[in-house]
Amino acid sequence: MLFKSAATAALLASSAAAHYIFPRAGDNSTRLCGTPDPTPEQMAASEVMLQKEREMRVNGNFRALASITVNTYFHVVAASTSVADGYLTATMIADQLAVMNKDYSPHGITFNLVGTDYTVNSNWASDGSELAMKRALRKGTYSDLNVYFLGNLGGGLLGYCYFPTTAQSGSTDFYLDGCTILGQSVPGGSAAPYNLGGTVVHEVGHWMNLYHTFQGGCSGSGDSVDDTPAQASASSGCPVGRDSCPGGGVDPIHNYMDYSDDACYEEFTAGQEARMYSAWSTYRS
């Protein structure tokens, strides 16, 4: 089990906040994810999972559970009741949920939307008080996914999430858990080319303990998944044939954990599927 102190959680929160400032503020030409890099402890835990996953494959078992149903809560936080200020319509919410279930269902993962709430608060809508907002709005247990759709994350940021850990109910880790998403990235939003719902799929991948496919570049353990080719850096657009780490196969530009455009996203690998199930069994079941 991986343990993380409240002090470390606070450090991660500040690390995420540091991702909000970019040189191209408001420019969506490149996907910007604010999820903090995994800690050495988190990476070590993923390596342990990888070894167990390899043993399971040898024995003819491919994942720890038959399927996963994730109870999900959506929180829409806007500066006003205008879509331009982050307010989302019922259709936008329904379409985002449909994208999540379409992309995860091939892997036996289903998201059950338990409830959606709306808050008008200009400070929270600009991610001004993350922990206070989450303490007020978070619902359910550590097994439940809370997604916060905000009006403006700043600096062109599209979203961020936190990797699972061993969290006590009511702790800082417990409240930070979940995904914060730019509201305009949902289907029908204005954040083109990232307005087809792929940002939620990407960030929820982190919540399920997946790293970026370019984690670690061309050397080291990378994303601790065997079947994602090594990748020197994040992709942009949909660069078919890109091979940034020669010898290991072309870059996984269609993978949800790369930085490609939403329209380029197509898949999780079998190894990533196994990792999501391993992490669910370890931290959330």
C-alpha positions as CSV (number, residue, x, y, z in Angstrom):
1,M,0.0,0.0,0.0
2,L,1.1,3.5,-0.7
3,F,0.7,6.0,2.1
4,K,0.8,9.8,1.7
5,S,0.8,12.4,4.4
6,A,-1.4,15.5,4.5
7,A,1.8,17.6,4.1
8,T,2.5,15.7,0.9
9,A,-1.0,16.2,-0.3
10,A,-0.7,19.9,0.2
11,L,2.5,19.8,-1.8
12,L,0.7,18.1,-4.6
13,A,-2.0,20.7,-4.5
14,S,0.5,23.5,-4.8
15,S,2.3,21.5,-7.5
16,A,-0.9,21.3,-9.5
17,A,-1.5,25.0,-9.0
18,A,1.9,25.7,-10.4
19,H,0.8,24.2,-13.7
20,Y,-1.8,26.9,-14.2
21,I,0.6,29.5,-15.6
22,F,1.8,28.9,-19.1
23,P,3.5,31.2,-21.6
24,R,0.5,30.9,-24.1
25,A,-2.4,31.9,-21.8
26,G,-5.6,31.2,-23.5
27,D,-4.0,29.3,-26.4
28,N,-5.4,25.8,-26.8
29,S,-3.0,24.8,-29.6
30,T,-1.4,22.2,-27.2
31,R,-3.2,20.1,-24.6
32,L,-2.3,21.3,-21.1
33,C,-2.8,18.8,-18.2
34,G,-2.1,20.0,-14.7
35,T,-1.9,16.6,-13.0
36,P,1.2,16.5,-10.8
37,D,3.9,14.1,-11.8
38,P,3.7,10.8,-9.8
39,T,5.9,10.7,-6.8
40,P,8.7,8.1,-6.5
41,E,6.5,6.2,-4.0
42,Q,3.6,6.2,-6.4
43,M,5.9,5.0,-9.3
44,A,7.3,2.2,-7.1
45,A,3.7,1.1,-6.2
46,S,2.9,1.0,-10.0
47,E,6.0,-1.1,-10.6
48,V,4.8,-3.6,-8.0
49,M,1.4,-3.7,-9.8
50,L,3.2,-4.3,-13.1
51,Q,5.0,-7.3,-11.8
52,K,1.7,-8.8,-10.5
53,E,0.0,-8.0,-13.8
54,R,2.8,-9.9,-15.7
55,E,2.3,-12.9,-13.4
56,M,-1.5,-12.8,-14.0
57,R,-1.0,-12.8,-17.8
58,V,1.4,-15.8,-17.6
59,N,-1.4,-17.6,-15.6
60,G,-4.0,-16.7,-18.2
61,N,-5.7,-14.0,-16.0
62,F,-5.9,-10.5,-17.5
63,R,-7.5,-8.4,-14.8
64,A,-8.4,-8.6,-11.2
65,L,-12.1,-8.1,-11.4
66,A,-14.8,-8.8,-14.0
67,S,-15.9,-5.2,-14.3
68,I,-16.1,-1.9,-12.5
69,T,-19.0,0.4,-12.0
70,V,-18.0,3.9,-10.8
71,N,-20.6,6.0,-9.0
72,T,-20.0,9.5,-10.3
73,Y,-20.9,13.0,-9.2
74,F,-20.7,16.0,-11.5
75,H,-20.3,19.5,-10.0
76,V,-20.7,22.5,-12.3
77,V,-19.1,25.6,-10.9
78,A,-19.5,28.8,-12.9
79,A,-19.2,32.5,-12.5
80,S,-22.8,33.0,-13.6
81,T,-25.7,31.0,-15.2
82,S,-24.2,31.8,-18.6
83,V,-22.5,29.0,-20.6
84,A,-19.8,31.6,-21.5
85,D,-19.1,31.8,-17.7
86,G,-18.8,28.0,-17.3
87,Y,-22.5,27.0,-16.8
88,L,-23.2,23.7,-18.6
89,T,-26.5,22.6,-20.1
90,A,-28.2,19.3,-19.4
91,T,-27.3,18.2,-22.9
92,M,-23.6,19.0,-22.4
93,I,-23.6,17.0,-19.2
94,A,-25.4,14.0,-20.8
95,D,-23.0,14.1,-23.8
96,Q,-19.9,14.1,-21.6
97,L,-21.2,11.1,-19.6
98,A,-21.9,9.3,-22.9
99,V,-18.3,9.9,-24.1
100,M,-16.9,8.6,-20.8
101,N,-19.0,5.4,-21.1
102,K,-18.2,4.9,-24.8
103,D,-14.4,5.2,-24.2
104,Y,-14.2,3.1,-21.0
105,S,-16.9,0.4,-21.7
106,P,-14.6,-1.7,-24.0
107,H,-12.6,-2.3,-20.8
108,G,-15.6,-3.2,-18.6
109,I,-15.7,0.2,-16.8
110,T,-19.0,2.0,-16.5
111,F,-19.8,5.4,-15.0
112,N,-23.1,5.7,-13.2
113,L,-24.0,9.4,-12.8
114,V,-25.6,9.6,-9.3
115,G,-26.1,13.4,-9.3
116,T,-25.2,16.7,-10.8
117,D,-25.2,20.0,-8.8
118,Y,-24.7,23.6,-9.9
119,T,-22.8,26.3,-8.0
120,V,-22.4,30.0,-8.9
121,N,-19.2,31.2,-7.3
122,S,-16.7,33.3,-9.3
123,N,-13.8,32.5,-7.0
124,W,-14.3,28.7,-7.2
125,A,-15.1,28.9,-10.9
126,S,-11.5,30.2,-11.5
127,D,-10.1,27.5,-9.2
128,G,-9.3,30.1,-6.5
129,S,-10.0,27.8,-3.5
130,E,-9.6,24.2,-4.5
131,L,-9.7,22.6,-1.1
132,A,-12.5,24.8,0.2
133,M,-14.6,24.1,-2.8
134,K,-14.1,20.3,-2.6
135,R,-14.8,20.2,1.1
136,A,-18.1,21.9,0.4
137,L,-19.1,19.9,-2.7
138,R,-17.5,16.5,-2.6
139,K,-19.9,13.5,-2.3
140,G,-19.7,9.8,-1.7
141,T,-16.8,7.5,-0.7
142,Y,-13.2,7.2,-2.0
143,S,-14.6,4.8,-4.6
144,D,-16.8,7.5,-6.0
145,L,-15.6,9.8,-8.8
146,N,-16.2,13.5,-8.3
147,V,-15.7,15.7,-11.4
148,Y,-15.6,19.5,-11.0
149,F,-16.4,21.5,-14.2
150,L,-15.0,25.0,-13.7
151,G,-15.4,28.0,-15.9
152,N,-11.7,29.0,-16.2
153,L,-8.6,27.2,-14.9
154,G,-6.2,29.8,-16.2
155,G,-3.2,29.6,-18.6
156,G,-5.0,27.4,-21.1
157,L,-5.1,24.5,-18.6
158,L,-7.7,21.9,-19.5
159,G,-7.8,19.8,-16.3
160,Y,-6.0,18.0,-13.6
161,C,-6.6,15.0,-11.3
162,Y,-5.0,13.1,-8.5
163,F,-3.6,9.6,-8.5
164,P,-5.2,7.2,-6.0
165,T,-3.6,6.6,-2.7
166,T,-4.5,5.2,0.7
167,A,-6.8,7.9,2.0
168,Q,-8.8,8.1,5.2
169,S,-12.3,9.5,5.0
170,G,-12.3,13.2,5.9
171,S,-8.5,13.6,5.3
172,T,-7.0,16.2,2.9
173,D,-6.2,13.4,0.5
174,F,-9.8,12.3,0.5
175,Y,-11.1,15.7,-0.3
176,L,-8.5,16.5,-3.0
177,D,-9.4,13.3,-4.8
178,G,-11.3,13.8,-8.0
179,C,-10.9,15.6,-11.3
180,T,-11.1,19.3,-12.1
181,I,-12.0,20.0,-15.7
182,L,-12.4,23.1,-17.9
183,G,-16.1,23.2,-18.5
184,Q,-15.7,24.3,-22.1
185,S,-13.9,21.0,-22.9
186,V,-17.1,19.0,-22.8
187,P,-19.0,18.2,-26.0
188,G,-20.4,21.4,-27.4
189,G,-18.0,23.6,-25.5
190,S,-15.7,26.2,-27.0
191,A,-12.3,24.8,-26.3
192,A,-11.6,23.4,-29.8
193,P,-9.8,21.1,-30.6
194,Y,-10.4,19.8,-27.1
195,N,-14.2,20.1,-27.0
196,L,-15.3,16.5,-27.7
197,G,-15.1,15.3,-24.1
198,G,-11.6,13.8,-24.3
199,T,-10.2,15.9,-21.4
200,V,-12.4,14.1,-18.9
201,V,-11.4,10.7,-20.3
202,H,-7.8,11.6,-20.0
203,E,-8.0,13.0,-16.5
204,V,-10.1,10.1,-15.2
205,G,-7.3,7.9,-16.5
206,H,-5.1,9.5,-14.0
207,W,-7.8,8.9,-11.3
208,M,-7.6,5.3,-12.3
209,N,-3.8,5.4,-11.9
210,L,-2.6,5.8,-15.5
211,Y,0.4,8.0,-16.2
212,H,1.0,9.9,-19.4
213,T,2.3,7.7,-22.2
214,F,5.4,10.0,-22.4
215,Q,6.2,9.6,-18.7
216,G,9.9,9.2,-18.4
217,G,10.7,9.8,-22.1
218,C,12.7,7.3,-24.0
219,S,14.5,5.8,-20.9
220,G,13.6,4.3,-17.6
221,S,10.3,2.6,-16.7
222,G,8.2,5.2,-18.5
223,D,4.5,4.8,-17.6
224,S,5.0,1.4,-16.0
225,V,2.9,-0.3,-18.7
226,D,4.4,-2.9,-21.0
227,D,2.4,-2.3,-24.2
228,T,2.6,1.5,-24.6
229,P,5.7,2.3,-26.7
230,A,8.3,4.7,-25.2
231,Q,7.6,8.3,-26.2
232,A,10.1,11.2,-25.8
233,S,7.5,13.9,-25.4
234,A,3.9,14.7,-25.6
235,S,2.2,14.7,-29.0
236,S,0.3,17.7,-30.3
237,G,-2.5,17.5,-32.9
238,C,-2.6,14.0,-34.5
239,P,0.9,13.3,-35.9
240,V,0.4,10.0,-37.6
241,G,3.7,8.0,-37.8
242,R,5.5,10.0,-35.2
243,D,8.4,8.0,-33.7
244,S,10.1,10.0,-31.0
245,C,11.9,7.0,-29.5
246,P,13.2,4.9,-32.5
247,G,13.2,1.2,-32.0
248,G,10.2,0.7,-29.8
249,G,7.4,1.4,-32.2
250,V,5.6,4.5,-33.3
251,D,4.3,6.9,-30.6
252,P,0.9,5.9,-29.2
253,I,-0.7,9.1,-30.5
254,H,-4.2,7.6,-30.4
255,N,-3.9,6.8,-26.7
256,Y,-6.1,8.7,-24.3
257,M,-3.1,9.3,-22.0
258,D,-1.1,11.3,-24.7
259,Y,-1.7,15.0,-25.4
260,S,-3.3,14.5,-28.9
261,D,-6.4,16.4,-30.0
262,D,-9.7,14.9,-28.9
263,A,-10.5,13.7,-32.4
264,C,-7.3,11.7,-32.4
265,Y,-8.1,9.8,-29.2
266,E,-9.1,6.1,-29.7
267,E,-7.8,3.7,-27.2
268,F,-6.5,2.4,-23.9
269,T,-4.2,-0.6,-24.2
270,A,-4.7,-4.0,-22.5
271,G,-1.8,-3.1,-20.2
272,Q,-3.5,0.1,-19.2
273,E,-6.8,-1.8,-18.6
274,A,-4.9,-4.2,-16.3
275,R,-3.4,-1.2,-14.4
276,M,-6.8,0.4,-13.9
277,Y,-8.1,-2.8,-12.4
278,S,-5.0,-3.3,-10.2
279,A,-5.3,0.2,-8.8
280,W,-9.1,-0.1,-8.3
281,S,-8.5,-3.4,-6.3
282,T,-5.7,-1.7,-4.3
283,Y,-7.2,1.6,-3.5
284,R,-10.9,1.9,-4.2
285,S,-12.7,-1.4,-4.0
